């Protein structure tokens, strides 16, 4: 191709030098000769007085000749670039172009065209371009080509078959090629739209599909759900939505790594797709959460049956690189019974049903009920208000007295936190403690309770009141902290309270980590702090920790005390706990005593202490101060 270009350049160069002088060249020479003749004539014939005028005329002729010559040189110099421009375009791989004669035959093409079409230059020269075009696009190409022959540039899209066989969509611009005011052919500039379309499709895929599982993502699922709801309302059909979450999926990631977790998610996605009909739809919402859309649902009971079938398919064993694995899932379901529900609302309701399933033990499916309140929103609002309550010191302590069953004197108090909400009034602990545990704010609340109880107890003592211990409940989040003992020591030092007047209450579930419990309890007892086991008998009961841990008191749970008069089994359990604890030199206190008969039963079986509404409910610090003063 390079030799062909060199030959063409040499021929054009020889022709340019062999052409006769004409046009601007002739005018420049004539003007120069006239200027020279005029100068000679003015020197010989014209009066010396007017020679300056003659010289000015001669100078004008010379300047005009020079200007015409310079412009001719510039034009000639620019024309020298035409050949280089043409050769560059023909060698270019950036812009595909082809030159066609008036019959549509290819008479020239560049390297970029060869790469785009898959044919070499020699294979297409002399061939009609129409041969490569798919039949459906030939009429469009012919119309565009005819417009170019009429002198009008035209743009269109055509489909061409690549030499290797795959289809190409090309955007072509046909521009007329004119010589001596006559169209002798067209120059076709080509742009491959296939790559752009593939990129657009890839972007669309990334926007609407999950890259790992290949399932539609949340955005596309909501779009499809919106369309399905509209059609279902028009056709008076029922559609069902299931929101699925894998149970304990985090344990898989923690045990085997995220790579194994991803493999599991892909297998779950494959099973979901396998169990769906052509009209149904599955999507991955986020993490280990999936959503299913069923179009042909007969009733809510039918949707529950479909949900159970999905659970069965999920429960089938998996194999992750040779390791067998069994997992379960939970599903919340909802239908479009309420015509006012949009896609967002239905997904939200299905998610609320899923939360209920998780809270009630997982591995089940549940249908949303319109009777439910928006518990998730309420919990979120309460969590926000609780955070502000910590900042604004809205929490207060009430104290429930503890009495010696023999003498009847007050021997201690238990500090119980209350939330004095500025709008809702006094909020009981059962309404916010579980949420505080879940969110982690229980640590901040617990630290405040510990310090405030110690401060208040020290204040009572400084006021000259009889010294008594104050009991403070520890949350499991507080107890598992490595610096619990140092925190307690810092609080005692700050408040000035003697450690023997502080009793910390733990639950049985906290004693499962034996090594941590032993180290922590020993550090606390060495400081002189008392340890009580709260709600004894309701959790992980073990004689091991009673024998090996430094436990000072057992608190019999109110659930046993409540029915000791009606249920012989509860009475036997309470009597056995008291006897066992005394044999281990551990004191016993019963909580939730509300009747005299309960008190007499406890006294008869030598229970040491009691607390409950029978003698006093939880009261303010001022009431405790009055009780201590009276005693």
PEDAVEN-V51605 format. One record per helix or strand of 3 or more residues. SS is the DSSP state (h for helix, s for strand). FROM is the first residue (numbers start at 0). TO is the last residue. If there is no record, write none. Layout:
SS & FROM & TO
SS & FROM & TO
//
This chain:
h & 1 & 17
h & 23 & 43
h & 47 & 90
s & 95 & 100
s & 104 & 108
h & 110 & 116
h & 120 & 123
h & 128 & 130
h & 134 & 148
s & 153 & 160
s & 166 & 178
s & 181 & 191
h & 193 & 207
h & 217 & 234
s & 237 & 245
h & 248 & 255
h & 257 & 273
s & 280 & 285
s & 288 & 296
h & 299 & 314
s & 317 & 319
s & 322 & 324
s & 328 & 334
h & 342 & 358
s & 364 & 366
h & 374 & 391
s & 394 & 403
s & 409 & 420
s & 424 & 426
h & 428 & 438
h & 441 & 461
s & 468 & 472
h & 475 & 478
h & 483 & 494
h & 498 & 500
s & 501 & 506
h & 507 & 510
h & 513 & 526
s & 529 & 535
h & 542 & 547
s & 552 & 555
h & 557 & 561
h & 567 & 582
s & 586 & 590
h & 595 & 603
s & 608 & 610
h & 620 & 629
//
